[in-house]
């Protein structure tokens, strides 16, 4: 109506002619929205000598109904990122390799632990049987034979010639025998829960009941057949 071209308004207000055409035709959905729309209307109205507040009020009245904006918000859809196939394959192969190494290490550790426990039990700990003949249970190479009978549950540790050959919890009525060349060391969390025999000779209790007990046994603790000690 005032004979001003859109190019002149765009040059003066620095508003794109595309947005000026949308304002002129009332195509509000083609504008950025929010405060930008009001700013564009104010700048255009100011340049054309129109009432800025009145034009903004008309815009607000036209684009609002019962307090709700009629122009749908412009939402930029998020484009899902497609993972790189090579990276995915490398990650899968690397994860599988790490899992295989971990499982192999666990299996190897368990096999080694079982083999060590079996070897220790076979060479150091022999369950005692009251019916077995003495000649079969006492090797001639070991001069000392220690028999241990547990009357109650207790933690028990036995060392033979300075090496720990037994270290675990025992239960009532458990019996064990051990061989040594020169010395035994026996420890029990409940001293009265174990009864010892050295070369079939009873050994006095290693301590009072429910107290930690420890004893060192050698050939000197053996009594001679006449009642004296070696």
Beta strands, then each sheet from edge to edge (+ up, - down):
strand 1: 64-65
strand 2: 68-69
strand 3: 126-127
strand 4: 144-150
strand 5: 154-160
strand 6: 163-170
strand 7: 175-180
strand 8: 183-188
strand 9: 194-198
strand 10: 201-203
strand 11: 213-218
sheet 1: 1+ 2-
sheet 2: 3+ 7- 4+ 9- 10+
sheet 3: 6+ 5- 8+ 11-
end
